[in-house]
Amino acid sequence: MAAGVTTTFGEPCAKSSRRILWSLLMRHKRAMALGILALLGVDGLQLLIPKLTQYVVDDLAGGMATVGKLWLLAGAIMAVSVGVGLCRFVWRYFIMRASHRIERDLRQDLYNHLQTLSPQFYDKTKVGDIMAHATNDLNAVRMATGIAALATVDALFLAVAGISIMAAMNLKLTLLVLIPLPLLSLSMLRFGKLVHSRFTAVQEAFSKLTDKAQESMSGIRVVKAYGDEKSESSYFSERAKRCVDLNISLARVWGLFGPLIGALALTSMAILIGAGGRLVIYGRLSLGEFVAFSSYLDMLIWPMMAVGWVVNILQRGTASMDRLQKLFHTKPDIKDGPVEAGPEPSLEVHDLTFSYPGTDAVVLKNVSFSLPAHSTLGIVGRTGSGKTTLVELFLRLYDPPEGTVLVGGINTHHLSLASLRSLFGYVPQETFLFALSIADNITFGADGLSREKMIELAKTVQIHDEILAFPDGYDTLVGERGVTLSGGQKQRVAIARALAMNPRILVLDDALSSVDTETESAILTKLEERMNRCTTICVAHRISTVRNADLILVLDDGKLVDSGRHQELLEREGYYAELYRMQQIEDQRRAADTPGFLRSGN
């Protein structure tokens, strides 16, 4: 996990969400301190304006005003306003900068943490949930650590200073106008809990909505092919309506809270007009003091309103922090080992029996074999026989039982994940390309790979000429998941990407299934020299892909039913020989069905 994550979040449940929000603020305490000082400067200068106004009104009412004195007071008010503007710029710069940096740091921590989690986590977690964490939740935390923190200090300072000045002017009148405040506190406690629970429901609904949108967009070709747009639109509409209903439910609470606070504030103003106006009539309060008192009470309306606003933002922030904490406290299922992998890329499997976490179905049953370094391993078998699972256990994408899988003579549980996986160049069964150029996809993970080397790799996998046929050549963008390329082109780019890593163990998991047999043969011929320099694992359905392997494993229903070289397996007349004959018949039938002018090459 990234250092920032452990510093902020520590052990599960060790800190409340509010304490974590506080620790996030302390990461940028200097900027926050400067921003708060500037904010207090704004508030302090604003508190001077009613006093200056009081002097103007009293002088005008008492007939003591002069043009020079009025210009002096007007100039003082103007100077205070300029100071307010400058201080307001400073606090906005530092506070907003700090809150955005907190969001940036938290997003980086989240991304780093997600990188540490095992495939099992992604097997059971929807993309929409993760995207909701990375968008709405992080934005809510940013608001809680920025605007909410600022508004809290601002409201507290203005309330204390304003009430103190009002009390110094007339204590009894101050106590009268503050009567509605206890009702405000009770409202805050009640509505804060409602906001927290309803915002949590809103975030969960947004997760489901985002997940549905992502799923529909990813499978848009299937949706269109089946003409199922109407059904998908209806399903999306249901989730969108659910999200809207919950947002309206939240807005209803907040919509009632705001006017209630405003009504309490106006009640205070009504008390001031009644009681304060009476004091002015009887000469116990000057007109200037009444105007200043009114201005200070008007300043208190913001703290009264801010209480509800801050509670709303903090409740949203803590609700989002609760959701993020659950994610941050998710531990990787696969633990890092202390030993660095050695240079010898041999493979050993001893009595391997494996079931995927959370399931009872046995995928591999008592599999054992040994493969010396710089040899080629072929794995064949029916669909679902455990071929891909075996490969994934070598890379510890899933954890094999202790002591059952060894790489270079070392138990994979003892190897560090980084050093273990650095040995492998892996071309998975489901080819994934990034929405980048062809060149960027080939050089992905291979920093410093020269253009000449990249072209050499493309020629090795028989795709160089096809790339040059594209309008932008190697700079052609492949689209999301390589959508602009054919299946065979994607597979060959993925093989070039694996070769660019110069791996000690090359894994081709049915990586040539989408290319024709002639291209497959040409690629294997070109790869032969490279395969002799590393250990190679070829998972395939076609016998032609693995017939030259040093060791061929035949899997059926998770069991190793046979193993040996190609000729040995044919002589045993088992499943492998049966599969070989079936494929030969299929090849002959396909050749017979091909029109003569195509077979002749015309």
Stockholm file with secondary structure:
# STOCKHOLM 1.0

chainA/1-602         MAAGVTTTFGEPCAKSSRRILWSLLMRHKRAMALGILALLGVDGLQLLIPKLTQYVVDDLAGGMATVGKLWLLAGAIMAVSVGVGLCRFVWRYFIMRASHRIERDLRQDLYNHLQTLSPQFYDKTKVGDIMAHATNDLNAVRMATGIAALATVDALFLAVAGISIMAAMNLKLTLLVLIPLPLLSLSMLRFGKLVHSRFTAVQEAFSKLTDKAQESMSGIRVVKAYGDEKSESSYFSERAKRCVDLNISLARVWGLFGPLIGALALTSMAILIGAGGRLVIYGRLSLGEFVAFSSYLDMLIWPMMAVGWVVNILQRGTASMDRLQKLFHTKPDIKDGPVEAGPEPSLEVHDLTFSYPGTDAVVLKNVSFSLPAHSTLGIVGRTGSGKTTLVELFLRLYDPPEGTVLVGGINTHHLSLASLRSLFGYVPQETFLFALSIADNITFGADGLSREKMIELAKTVQIHDEILAFPDGYDTLVGERGVTLSGGQKQRVAIARALAMNPRILVLDDALSSVDTETESAILTKLEERMNRCTTICVAHRISTVRNADLILVLDDGKLVDSGRHQELLEREGYYAELYRMQQIEDQRRAADTPGFLRSGN
#=GR chainA/1-602 SS CCHHHHHHHCSTTSSCHHHHHHHHHHTTHHHHHHHHHHHHHHHHHHHHHHHHHHHHHHHHHHTCCCHHHHHHHHHHHHHHHHHHHHHHHHHHHHHHHHHHHHHHHHHHHHHHHHHHSCHHHHHHSCHHHHHHIIIIIHHHHHHHHTHHHHHHHHHHHHHHHHHHHHHHHCHHHHHHHTTTHHHHHHHHHHHHHHHHHHHHHHHHHHHHHHHHHHHHHHTHHHHHHTTCHHHHHHHHHHHHHHHHHHHHHHHHHHHHHHHHHHHHHHHHHHHIIIIIHHHHHTTSSCHHHHHHHHHHHHHHHHHHHHHHHHHHHHHHHHHHHHHHHHHHTCCCSSCCCSBCCCSCCCEEEEEEEEECTTCCCEEEEEEEEEECTTCEEEEEESTTSSHHHHHHHHTTSSCCCTTSEEETTEEGGGBCHHHHHHTEEEECSSCCCCSSBHHHHHTTTCTTCCHHHHHHHHHHTTCHHHHHTSTTGGGCBCCGGGTTSCHHHHHHHHHHHHHHTCCSEEEEESTTTTSCHHHHHHHHHHHHHHHHTSEEEEECSSHHHHTTCSEEEEEETTEEEEEECHHHHHHTTSHHHHHHHHHHHHHHHHHHHSCHHHHTTC
#=GC SS_cons         CCHHHHHHHCSTTSSCHHHHHHHHHHTTHHHHHHHHHHHHHHHHHHHHHHHHHHHHHHHHHHTCCCHHHHHHHHHHHHHHHHHHHHHHHHHHHHHHHHHHHHHHHHHHHHHHHHHHSCHHHHHHSCHHHHHHIIIIIHHHHHHHHTHHHHHHHHHHHHHHHHHHHHHHHCHHHHHHHTTTHHHHHHHHHHHHHHHHHHHHHHHHHHHHHHHHHHHHHHTHHHHHHTTCHHHHHHHHHHHHHHHHHHHHHHHHHHHHHHHHHHHHHHHHHHHIIIIIHHHHHTTSSCHHHHHHHHHHHHHHHHHHHHHHHHHHHHHHHHHHHHHHHHHHTCCCSSCCCSBCCCSCCCEEEEEEEEECTTCCCEEEEEEEEEECTTCEEEEEESTTSSHHHHHHHHTTSSCCCTTSEEETTEEGGGBCHHHHHHTEEEECSSCCCCSSBHHHHHTTTCTTCCHHHHHHHHHHTTCHHHHHTSTTGGGCBCCGGGTTSCHHHHHHHHHHHHHHTCCSEEEEESTTTTSCHHHHHHHHHHHHHHHHTSEEEEECSSHHHHTTCSEEEEEETTEEEEEECHHHHHHTTSHHHHHHHHHHHHHHHHHHHSCHHHHTTC
//
